[in-house]
Amino acid sequence: MPLRPRPPFARLLTLALLTCTFTVLLPIEGGSADPVHAAPAHLHQGDVLRLDGLAVVVPPRGRGAWAAAMTVGGTVRTIGVQTREDGTVDVFGQGTASPPLWPGGVTRPFTSPGACADSAYIPYPTKWAMTYKWHFNASSAPSGIKNAAGALKAAANNITHAHNDCGLPDLVSATNAYKGKTTSIPNISSTSACLSPDGKSVVGFGTLSATYVGYTCWWSVGSNTVEADVKLNKANYTWYVTKPSGCSNKWDIQAVATHEFGHVFGLGSVSELTHGNLTMSQTIYACQNSEDTLGLGDVLGLESKY
């Protein structure tokens, strides 16, 4: 069994900005995460906070709202906002400069360790204290796609069962339960904003800003996640369940959804340039399905929370 180093706790860089606290999440090992914009001051419940093209609504006291997007260029996009019981608003963000796009969208520099040798991860402050129960809006699946639900279920199980090719046992206590089809849609707008939660976790396809392949919104009470929605962009990207022969410019539903479910369960994205073989790296390229299973850092990150 491979050695499993236990890195130190995640480092948090905090910058006081008037009445808000902007916290930049840094990876456990390697990579970088720097603030892109300063958070606005004097936020109040119901205000819309926009950073790097993402948007969330400032929640009531004691609650949080979060968004994470996977961009085709590999740039980290994360924003979170938590309202304390005294009304103070804390804002969390993660952003990096975009790495270059490599020829064909599948080749990267040889600077990343292998998936089973890379222990990097970024934990978000939230986690599930109960089973994540989710529904699928089957009518939103792209035309011609069969068994999208099966690919999504496999993706969720990849996270909660720590599926990996490294010989690592499943020590993750997180659980998920697929509750079937729904006519409800994810609470994520076509302009990539997290809307108000409705008490129902929904996964589906739809329209997002063109740079986003996938988008996840989740909501928390205290440090516990209570609802999470996922949307995959079918307006600008073509999808598959089984990789076609001669695949070109198509995205693997299971691979992208596994990354998005990683956000659902509290993992952030790590640098594509230095940790590109991990499932939680910033980008999954066209026709890439290697990230259907987790790497060492992905598993360690989940174990640190569950």
N, C-alpha and C positions, 0 to 999 in steps of 0.2 A: 504494500500500500504506500502511495507517495507520502513524503513528509508533509505535514500540514502546519506551517509556521503560524503562530498567532501574533499578528501585528499589534502595535499599541492602539489605544483608543483613537477614534477619529479626531483630527484637529479641527477646531472651529475658530475662524478669524471673525471677530465681531467689530463692527464699526458703528459708533453711536451717531445717528443722524437725527438731530432735533428730538421729536417725541417718539421716533421709531428706531428699532434696532435692525440693521441689515446684516444678516449672518451669511457668510459665504462658506459653503460646505467644501472641505478639502478632502481628497481621496486619502485613504489609509496609507497607501504606498504609491509614489510616483504620480505623474499627471499634475494638473493645476486647475484651479477654479478661481476666477477673479470677478469682482463685480463689474457689470457693464453699465448700469445706470444707478444713480442714487434713488432711493425710495422717497416718495413724496411725504411731507410731514402732515401731522394732524389728521391722520386717517380715522374714519369713523365707520361704524356698522352700515353696510349698504353701499359704501363707496366702491368703485371699480378700480382695482390696482392693475396697472399695465407695465410690464417689463419685458423687453426683448420680443415683443409680439405676442406674449402670453397675457391672459387677463383672468383675474379671480375677483370675486365679490368679498369684501371684508365681512366676516361672519359675526354673529352675536358673541357676547362675552363667554369665555370658556371654550370656544370652538375655533377650528382652523379650516382653511381651504388651500388646496395645493394643485399645481399643474406641472406636468413634465411633457416635453415634446421631443420626438426623434426627428432631426432634420436630415435631409438628403445630403447636406454638405458636412455632416458630422459635428455640428456645433451643439454644445450642451445648452439646453433651455429648461430651466426649472424656476418656479416661483412658489413660495408658500407664505401664508399670512395667518397669524394666530392672534386672537384678541384675548387679552388677559381678563381676569375677573374685575380688575380696576379700570378696564377700558383701554389700557395701553395696548398698542398694536405692535407686534413683532413681525418683521418681514425677513424672509429667508430667500436667498437667490443663489443660482449656480450658473456660470457662463464661462465659455472659453473662446478664444479665437478659433475660427474655422480652419481645419487642416485642409490641405489641397485635395482635390478629387483626383484619384489615380486612374490611369487608363483602363477603360472597360468597367470601371466601378467595382472591381473585385481585387485589385492588387494594392498592397500597402507596403511601406518600407519595413525592412526586417529589424524593427526596434522593439517589438512586443514579445514578451516571453510566450511560451506555449500556454494554452488554456489551463493545463494541469500544473503549471509551474508559477502561475501568476496569482498572488494572494491579495491583490488590490480590491478594495471595495469602498463604497461611500454609503453610510447609513443615514437615512432621513430620521427626524425626531419622532415619527409616528409608526405605529404597528397595529396589527389586528389582535384584539384580545378574545375574539370569537371567530367562528367560521365565516369566511367570505362567501356569501351566497349571491350568485349572479345569474342574470338572464341574458339571452341572446336575441337580438332583433333579427330574425332569420330573413325577413323580407328585405333587409338592407344589403344582403350579400350581393357581390357583383354578379352580373349575368354570366351564366356558364360555369359558375363555381359550385361544385358538389361537395357536400360534407364539410362546409366551413365550420359548423358546430363541433365536429370531431377534432379539427385542427385547433380550435380555441380551447376545447377541453384538455387536449394534450398539452397545450401551452401552459394552462393554469396548473396542471399536475406537474409539469416540469419544475415549477417553483416550489410547490408545497411538498413534493416528494424528492426534491433535490436531485433530479435526474442529471447524471453526468457520465462522461466517458473516462473518468479518472480513477475509478474504483473506490470512490468515497461513499460511505454508508449514508443512509437517510437519517439524519439526526435533527431534522427540522420539524418543529411541532406545529407549524402553521397548517391550516386546513382550508379547503375550498369546496363548495358544493354547487354544481350546475343545476339550476332550478327550471330549466326548459326555455321555450321560446316566449317572446313577448312582443307586443305591438308598441311598447314604450321605446323611446330612443335615448341614447346617451345624452346627459345634460352638458353637452359641449356644442357650442355654436359653430356655424360654418366659417366664422372668422376666428376660430380658435380661442374662444373664451369659455371658461368654466361658468356654467349657470348655477342657479340655486339648487341645492340637493332636494330630492323628492322622496328619500327613504328607500329607493330601489336601485340596486347596482345593475347597470346595463352595459353590454358590450355590443358594438355594431360597426357598420361601415357607413361612410358618408363623406361630406365635403369639409375640408380643412384648408387653411392657408397652404398655398402650393409647395412651400418648402418643407412641410411637415408630412412625414410618412405615417406616423402614429402619434396619438395624443392621449394622455391619461389625466383625469381629474379625480381627486379624492378629498374627502371631508373628515374632520376629526373632532372628537370631544376630548379635551385634555390631550393626552398623548396617544389616545386610541383612535384608530381609523374606524369609521362607522359606515362609510359608503364609498364606492369607487366606480367610475365609469371609464370605459375605453372606447376610442373611435379610431378606426383605420381609414386612411384616405383613399377612397376609390375614385375620386374626381380627377386625380392627377397621377395615380399609380395603378398598375395592373398586378393582379394577385394570382397565386396558385396554391393548391393543397399538396399536390404531388409535382415535383419538379419536372417540367416537360423536357423532352429531348431537344437539344439545341436552344436551351433557355436563353432569352435575351430580354432585358428590361422588364422583368417581372419580379415580384417580391413574395417571399415565403410567408404565408399567414402565420404558421406556427412559430417561426423564428422571431418575427416582429412582435407577435402577441406575447411570446415568452418574455421579451424585454419589457413590454408594457406592464405585464403582470408583476414583473420585478418591482416596478414603481408602486404598483398597488400594495405590495407587501413591504414597502419601506426601503427599497434600494435606489440609490442615485446612479447616474451614469458616470463612467470613468473614461479617461482619455482614449480616443481611437488610436492616436499615434503611439502611445506607450503601453496600452492595455487592449489592443485591438482584437485579441482572440477571446476575450471574455464576452459573455452574453450581454452584460451591462455596459459594454463599450458604446460609444456615442452613435455608431452607424452600423446598420446591417445593409450590405450592398445588394444590388439586384442579383437574383439567382443564388444568393448565399444561404445555405441551410445549415452550416456548421454550428450556428448559434441556437439550434433547436435544443441543445443540451448545455448544461452549465459548466463553467470552469471553476477552478479552485477558489478564486476570489468571490465569485457569485455565491458559492456554497458557504464560504466563511461568513460572508455578509449576512446571509439568512440565519445562520447559526448564532451570530452575535445578537440577533433580535428574537429568535424563537428557539 
